[in-house]
Amino acid sequence: MNPARRANDIEPFRVMAILARARELETAGRDIIHMEVGEPDFATPEPVVEAGIAALRAGHTHYTPALGMPALRTAIADYYGLRYDLDVAPARVCVTPGASGALLLAMAALFNPGDEILLADPGYPCNRHFARLVEARAVGIPVGPETGYQLTAELVARHWGPRTRGVLVANPGNPTGTLIAPQELAAIHAEARARNAWLIVDEIYHELVYDTSPPSAANLGEDVLVLNSFSKYFLMTGWRLGWMLIPEMLLPSIDKLAQNIFLSATTMSQHAALVALAADTRVLLDQRKAELQRRRDALLPELARLGFEVKVAPQGAFYCYADVSRFGMSSEALCERLLLDAGVAITPGTDFGSHGANHNVRFAYTTSLARIQEAVRRIEVMLG
Ligand SMILES: Cc1ncc(COP(=O)(O)O)c(C=O)c1O
């Protein structure tokens, strides 16, 4: 007996092998600095935790409607008003189990077997696997520093094929932390719209943009699917909660799919999320964001000094994507050496696609400034 082909086709995260190796080394007594992990090291803020506990104590242990609690859908719609000055109808908000749940719902709702979705290579690896799951095909478009590792309207037009039905971008992106200029995103939207195709914009790191305050893609029109999450800025990875803004005409399809696939997102998390969105909590979250920015600003010059070439400075998220060509070994070999010889875990580019994958690595600054400084010291010693 064999598992289905789709299970074989979907690749594991290589970073998981690194993490497993790191854990083995830790068990053997080694001190490992974790810069491979794609989640903040900060705990969920106390008022949010308390709200989750209170929800459980109050007996909120049942399913919610498949698209989320009405109060939370309204709170998320209000968030777009407060944060982006956008008027979003609560009916267009679906609450999902993480951005992952939103991506899965979007793929399932929008694409037929054989349809193609254009996305950036390098990019978040799960996207092509979600496409595979619904028997669609992700077409990775090689992107480099010249376009800030993002798609452009010109690239989208050039790679359009007879089966292309959608474009997916992450803004800022993972693994590079780089942004698409608002006018470029608008031009990509125009390309997709002119061909009657969907644009999906993943804004999971949008609240973690440090120097500017870009508009949400929700301002481009109701036909854009905009997804987001409580995982990153809101520090709630383990609570498994995200959301998606969808055009109203997709509501019945997404509702049916959500009912069948998930029933609902986690109830206690939805109650806690109401507090996560509150102004008082955002003060705490902005402090954490400022700390992430301090780490980025400390790490970037050190990476340059050590010979890791960050060709486009990340404007957001918590990643630095660096070219390691000058070290004369593949990204996987370098990551292995850094782990074994320096006790520093980072992620090879091979986790994010194939373009440039063998000579790029991702540093996640999801550990304290002191640990980042120690990592730099160790890498310097290792490189001699
Ligand atoms: C670009 C991007 N999108 C989506 C996700 C999924 O996040 P979650 O399901 O925790 O919201 C991640 C997680 O790292 C990500 O980096």
Ligand as a Chemical Component Dictionary entry (heavy atoms), coordinates in Angstrom:
data_LIG
# 
_chem_comp.id                   LIG 
_chem_comp.type                 NON-POLYMER 
_chem_comp.pdbx_formal_charge   0 
_chem_comp.three_letter_code    LIG 
# 
loop_
_chem_comp_atom.comp_id 
_chem_comp_atom.atom_id 
_chem_comp_atom.alt_atom_id 
_chem_comp_atom.type_symbol 
_chem_comp_atom.charge 
_chem_comp_atom.model_Cartn_x 
_chem_comp_atom.model_Cartn_y 
_chem_comp_atom.model_Cartn_z 
_chem_comp_atom.pdbx_ordinal 
LIG C1 C1 C 0 4.475  34.087 4.187  1  
LIG C2 C2 C 0 3.729  33.216 5.142  2  
LIG N1 N1 N 0 2.422  32.978 4.938  3  
LIG C3 C3 C 0 1.717  32.184 5.765  4  
LIG C4 C4 C 0 2.307  31.582 6.863  5  
LIG C5 C5 C 0 1.444  30.700 7.741  6  
LIG O1 O1 O 0 1.305  31.232 9.015  7  
LIG P1 P1 P 0 0.126  30.886 10.036 8  
LIG O2 O2 O 0 -0.599 29.718 9.499  9  
LIG O3 O3 O 0 0.819  30.624 11.343 10 
LIG O4 O4 O 0 -0.735 32.100 10.116 11 
LIG C6 C6 C 0 3.668  31.814 7.132  12 
LIG C7 C7 C 0 4.350  31.181 8.281  13 
LIG O5 O5 O 0 5.515  31.262 8.480  14 
LIG C8 C8 C 0 4.402  32.652 6.240  15 
LIG O6 O6 O 0 5.704  32.911 6.430  16 
# 
loop_
_chem_comp_bond.comp_id 
_chem_comp_bond.atom_id_1 
_chem_comp_bond.atom_id_2 
_chem_comp_bond.value_order 
_chem_comp_bond.pdbx_ordinal 
LIG C1 C2 SING 1  
LIG C2 N1 SING 2  
LIG C2 C8 DOUB 3  
LIG N1 C3 DOUB 4  
LIG C3 C4 SING 5  
LIG C4 C5 SING 6  
LIG C4 C6 DOUB 7  
LIG C5 O1 SING 8  
LIG O1 P1 SING 9  
LIG P1 O2 DOUB 10 
LIG P1 O3 SING 11 
LIG P1 O4 SING 12 
LIG C6 C7 SING 13 
LIG C6 C8 SING 14 
LIG C7 O5 DOUB 15 
LIG C8 O6 SING 16 
# 
